[in-house]
Amino acid sequence: MMAMFLKVFRFETTEEVPVPVAHLTVRAKDGIYLRVTLRDGLDTISKQIRE
């Protein structure tokens, strides 16, 4: 599923800077904010996903 999202959408960071917190894995304290936009030329694929 993640591969399908990466194929169709572009993920970019926003102005919010993540603050690392050490657990078993390193995570951001308040999450990681991403801007998600359709990749260029993928209108046909996005229509198929919605159907």
Backbone as a printed PyTorch tensor [residue, N CA C, xyz], in Angstrom:
tensor([[[  0.8220,  -1.1790,   0.0000],
         [  0.0000,   0.0000,   0.0000],
         [  0.8770,   1.2580,   0.0000]],

        [[  1.9340,   1.2500,   0.8040],
         [  2.8120,   2.4220,   0.8580],
         [  3.4470,   2.6780,  -0.5020]],

        [[  3.8090,   1.6290,  -1.2370],
         [  4.3940,   1.8030,  -2.5680],
         [  3.4090,   2.4900,  -3.5020]],

        [[  2.1270,   2.1680,  -3.3810],
         [  1.1120,   2.8040,  -4.2180],
         [  1.0180,   4.2960,  -3.8740]],

        [[  1.0350,   4.6330,  -2.5850],
         [  1.0000,   6.0380,  -2.1860],
         [  2.2110,   6.7900,  -2.7340]],

        [[  3.3980,   6.1830,  -2.6360],
         [  4.6130,   6.8460,  -3.1010],
         [  4.6220,   7.0140,  -4.6100]],

        [[  3.9690,   6.1070,  -5.3200],
         [  3.8910,   6.2000,  -6.7780],
         [  2.9900,   7.3530,  -7.2040]],

        [[  1.9100,   7.5690,  -6.4740],
         [  0.8920,   8.5420,  -6.8650],
         [  1.1180,   9.9150,  -6.2370]],

        [[  1.5900,   9.9510,  -4.9900],
         [  1.6970,  11.2080,  -4.2640],
         [  3.1420,  11.5970,  -4.0140]],

        [[  3.3730,  12.8750,  -3.8580],
         [  4.6800,  13.4070,  -3.4720],
         [  4.5740,  13.8060,  -2.0010]],

        [[  5.5190,  13.4070,  -1.1920],
         [  5.5450,  13.7350,   0.2320],
         [  6.6820,  14.7170,   0.4840]],

        [[  6.3740,  15.8580,   1.0980],
         [  7.3770,  16.8690,   1.4170],
         [  7.2170,  17.2720,   2.8810]],

        [[  8.3090,  17.6560,   3.4860],
         [  8.2140,  18.1450,   4.8630],
         [  7.6200,  19.5470,   4.8580]],

        [[  7.0460,  19.9340,   5.9770],
         [  6.5030,  21.2890,   6.1290],
         [  7.4690,  22.1040,   6.9660]],

        [[  7.0300,  23.2620,   7.4120],
         [  7.8840,  24.1270,   8.2240],
         [  8.0890,  23.5790,   9.6310]],

        [[  7.2210,  22.6680,  10.0720],
         [  7.3360,  22.0680,  11.4070],
         [  8.5560,  21.1430,  11.4460]],

        [[  9.4670,  21.4070,  12.3480],
         [ 10.6770,  20.5960,  12.4710],
         [ 10.4340,  19.5250,  13.5300]],

        [[ 10.5860,  18.2320,  13.1700],
         [ 10.3620,  17.1690,  14.1500],
         [ 11.4250,  17.1770,  15.2560]],

        [[ 11.0000,  16.9140,  16.4810],
         [ 11.9080,  16.8280,  17.6280],
         [ 12.0840,  15.3490,  17.9530]],

        [[ 13.3040,  14.8090,  17.7800],
         [ 13.5090,  13.3810,  18.0330],
         [ 13.3340,  13.0160,  19.5100]],

        [[ 12.7240,  11.8730,  19.7510],
         [ 12.5440,  11.3400,  21.0990],
         [ 12.9960,   9.8860,  21.0550]],

        [[ 13.8940,   9.5100,  21.9360],
         [ 14.4180,   8.1450,  21.9320],
         [ 13.4480,   7.1900,  22.6270]],

        [[ 13.0240,   6.1940,  21.9300],
         [ 12.2550,   5.0630,  22.4540],
         [ 13.0280,   3.8320,  22.0020]],

        [[ 12.3270,   2.7620,  21.7480],
         [ 12.9890,   1.6160,  21.1390],
         [ 13.4460,   2.0060,  19.7330]],

        [[ 12.6440,   2.8590,  19.0950],
         [ 13.0320,   3.4690,  17.8260],
         [ 12.9880,   4.9800,  18.0230]],

        [[ 13.6180,   5.7350,  17.1450],
         [ 13.5960,   7.1920,  17.2600],
         [ 12.3440,   7.7090,  16.5690]],

        [[ 11.5730,   8.5040,  17.2870],
         [ 10.3290,   9.0730,  16.7650],
         [ 10.3480,  10.5770,  17.0100]],

        [[  9.4540,  11.2730,  16.3300],
         [  9.3020,  12.7050,  16.5830],
         [  8.3100,  12.8960,  17.7290]],

        [[  8.6000,  13.8080,  18.6340],
         [  7.7770,  14.0420,  19.8170],
         [  6.3210,  14.3370,  19.4530]],

        [[  6.0970,  15.2290,  18.5050],
         [  4.7390,  15.6240,  18.1190],
         [  4.3600,  15.1330,  16.7260]],

        [[  5.0080,  14.0960,  16.2390],
         [  4.7300,  13.5840,  14.8990],
         [  5.5640,  14.3070,  13.8570]],

        [[  5.4330,  13.8690,  12.6190],
         [  6.1370,  14.4910,  11.5020],
         [  5.0780,  14.9860,  10.5330]],

        [[  5.0870,  16.2790,  10.2890],
         [  4.1060,  16.8860,   9.4010],
         [  4.5910,  16.7720,   7.9630]],

        [[  3.7110,  16.2930,   7.0820],
         [  4.0430,  16.1570,   5.6660],
         [  2.9910,  16.8440,   4.8170]],

        [[  3.4250,  17.4120,   3.7140],
         [  2.5230,  17.9580,   2.7190],
         [  2.4190,  16.8950,   1.6270]],

        [[  1.2000,  16.4740,   1.3070],
         [  0.9810,  15.4030,   0.3350],
         [  0.2760,  15.9970,  -0.8770]],

        [[  0.9120,  15.8590,  -2.0630],
         [  0.3300,  16.3610,  -3.3030],
         [  0.4090,  15.2890,  -4.3770]],

        [[ -0.5120,  15.3610,  -5.3390],
         [ -0.4670,  14.4330,  -6.4620],
         [  0.7680,  14.7030,  -7.2970]],

        [[  1.3900,  13.6640,  -7.7990],
         [  2.5100,  13.8320,  -8.7160],
         [  1.9750,  14.3100, -10.0590]],

        [[  2.7870,  15.0080, -10.8220],
         [  2.3790,  15.5230, -12.1280],
         [  2.0040,  14.3940, -13.0770]],

        [[  0.9210,  14.5980, -13.8410],
         [  0.5210,  13.6430, -14.8670],
         [ -0.1540,  12.3940, -14.3440]],

        [[ -0.6030,  12.3860, -13.1110],
         [ -1.1990,  11.1710, -12.5580],
         [ -2.6970,  11.3250, -12.3040]],

        [[ -3.3510,  12.2370, -13.0180],
         [ -4.7880,  12.4260, -12.8400],
         [ -5.5620,  11.1520, -13.1530]],

        [[ -5.1330,  10.3970, -14.1510],
         [ -5.8140,   9.1620, -14.5300],
         [ -5.7350,   8.1340, -13.4120]],

        [[ -4.5760,   7.9880, -12.8150],
         [ -4.4030,   7.0220, -11.7280],
         [ -5.2430,   7.4230, -10.5240]],

        [[ -5.2680,   8.7170, -10.2020],
         [ -6.0410,   9.1470,  -9.0430],
         [ -7.5310,   8.8920,  -9.2480]],

        [[ -8.0100,   9.0200, -10.4770],
         [ -9.4190,   8.7120, -10.7640],
         [ -9.6850,   7.2300, -10.5580]],

        [[ -8.7500,   6.3710, -10.9620],
         [ -8.9090,   4.9210, -10.7830],
         [ -8.9400,   4.5680,  -9.3120]],

        [[ -8.1420,   5.2270,  -8.4970],
         [ -8.0930,   4.9260,  -7.0630],
         [ -9.4200,   5.2680,  -6.4100]],

        [[-10.0330,   6.3710,  -6.8180],
         [-11.2920,   6.8070,  -6.2200],
         [-12.4690,   5.9230,  -6.5990]],

        [[-12.3620,   5.1730,  -7.6820],
         [-13.4860,   4.3340,  -8.1310],
         [-13.6150,   3.0610,  -7.3390]]])
